[in-house]
């Protein structure tokens, strides 16, 4: 869901604004993510690839490259206790059909935009 949100947000913002302003896109993506997942998010958008060492909430982390922009979004962790951090394991949940998921994400983005 987060991956689809990132790509769909990019497509939606591209139509409405100049994507040279990566800060504007990062801010929009952060607001969309926080509303959909009901938790705080951190977002980073860059023209160059970068590595990251982060802690995040549940399985809410994703990094993608779209049209020369590297985009990272992750849920802000709460009450991190360093001794209890365990290595990340990829989610094995069944994923929704991408067409259905994309429509769901677009609908949520439009609802958020109306509220802003």
Secondary structure, DSSP 4 states (H G I P E B T S, - for coil): -HHHHHHHHHHHHHHHS-TT-HHHHHHHHHHHHHHHHTS-EEEEEESS--------STT-EEEEEETTEEEEEEEPP-S--GGG--------PPPPPHHHHHHHHHHHHHHHHHH-
